[in-house]
Amino acid sequence: MINNGSDGNTIHDVCQTPLTAGASFPFTIVGQPPPVIDTILYSGCAPTLIKVALNKIVSCGSISNSGSEFSISPGLHQIASVQTSCSGSPSATDTIIIQLQNPLPFGNYQLTVNNGTDGNTLVDTCGTSMVLGYNFPFVINQVTAAPAVQTIAFDECKPFQVVVNFDKLVACNTISPNGSEFTISPGAFSVSGISLNCVNGMATQAVLTLSGNLPAGNFSLLINNGSDGNSIADSCFAFIAAPYSFAFATTQAPAPVYDSVQYDRCSPNTIKIFYSKPILCNSVNLNGAEFSITGAAAVAITGVTIDATCNNGYTNWVELHLSQPLNTMGTFVLHNVAGADGNSVQDTCYASQNNNETIAFNVLGKPSANFADALQFGCVMDTLVVSHPGGNGINSWQWTFSDGTMLTGPAVAHMFPVSTVTAAVQLVVSNGVCNDTLSRTYSLNNAFAVGFTTSADTVCRRRDIIFTNTSTGNNLNYTWNFGDGSSFTGQQPPPHSYAAAGNYSVTLTAGNNHFCTSDSVRIVHVTD
């Protein structure tokens, strides 16, 4: 529309011909299309930066620093901030860099544009806003293969653990703290703990602690989504596809066996057992419930002693205490049995000793030197007769008598003069290993001497003469014969007289209880 200006006229041409006031000229302003995303670029795998290229410049003032205009789906992918390279006046840019809080795994996504905190979407320099809800599809390509289990290591001395080795670095934060991604099949073996060799957030190995000990056999390690909602990924967030299975085999250490026993072969009251390898102290009941002994005599085990190395959890030997010494000669057998806890003895690799494991040992038996004796009293020599019954393998008898005489054999006899007051004998018996000694003392003292005195050698008839017994010895009996037909029995006769003159032979006879006798004779002269 042409009107008169403030100068009172319209527009004149060079010929001073004015445009007609009120004249109009039609024209059209074409509407500008809203800005759109041209491309989305990124570098590497699992990017944290994505570069959004627009088809035209937009006003930097329409972009919030927090990137609230943008969202990425599917999933919850938090946008930390945006960066722009603005220039011109008014300030504008056609490139926006979105900073994510976490890496974006491979997959198909949509970048959606909404009203930001400033109340609008992106606005170009013509004031045209990007359509609300506009979205642009983009793909994060998988550039790495998902990790896999390379090997599983199993230590038969740690049957409660398996060591999982991956073929590449895996992200530690994709593995649940409780190891819920892992299970062992078959069997009820849950994971009770996990240890990762994380360095800078990446690991190549996971040590799984199980709820029980794996026996020898074939098993599978299963990997599924854990309590964190995902399985295990590498640094590019390539996740192991669940369910994942890896087969492995376990072995079991050879069971411990009895190596040897140590004991007193004569009369043991303890039996020390040595094993083929160290055993766990806590697998041995101190009441000896894992052991029994059978053999030539009844045996009761009252307790167990283990050596000082149990401070480290293992022992090299076990000593059994018996209720009483074994004095019976014969073969005994030590048996391994299941204790009150249902288990037998275990080694440091948790291998249990077989319940039918046995070891035999021989007891010679403590010999007894107790012997039989008989003392035969004589009139000149006394004889001591001794004998031993043998038994318990006794093959040696050494008799030593108090006069220094030494004899051998199960039965011997030795003589002592009757003048010997006391005699003794010592016996030492042996079965080649065990021995015993016994000594005994005997009272002999059965010697005696007969004698008497008279008050006079010559006496008148009918006058008394006194006879005094001077005999020595024990337990003697006496008979006096006065030579005149009269006699007296007893130790000391009364005074005696003779009726007629003459020479009289007086005899004193003494005897003991061993039927030994002796005489003493004196001549008495009787005068008128």
Secondary structure, 3 states (H helix, E strand, C coil): CCCCCCCCCCCECCCCCECCCCCCCCCCCCCCCCCCEEEEECCCCCCCEEEEEEEEEEEHHHCCCCCCCEEEECCCCCEEEEEECCECCCCEEEEEEEEECCCCCCEEEEEEECCCCCCCCCEECCCCECCCCEEEEEEECCCCCCCCEEEEECCCCCCCEEEEEEEEEEEHHHCCCCCCCEEEECCCECEEEEEECCECCEEEEEEEEECCCCCCEEEEEEECCCCCCCCCECCCCCECCCCEEEEEEECCCCCCCEEEEECCCCCCCEEEEEEEEEEEHHHCCCCCCCEEEEECCCCCEEEEEECHHHHHCEEEEEEEEECCCCCCCEEEEEEECCCCCCCCCEECCCCECCCCCEEEEEECCCCCCCCEEEEECCCCEEEEEEECCCCCCCCEEEEEECCCCEEECCEEEEEEECCCCEEEEEEEEECCCCEEEEEEEEECCCCCECCEEECCCEEECCCCECEEECCECCCCEEEEECCCCCEEECCCCCCECCCCCEEEEEEEEEECCCCCEEEEEEEEEEEC
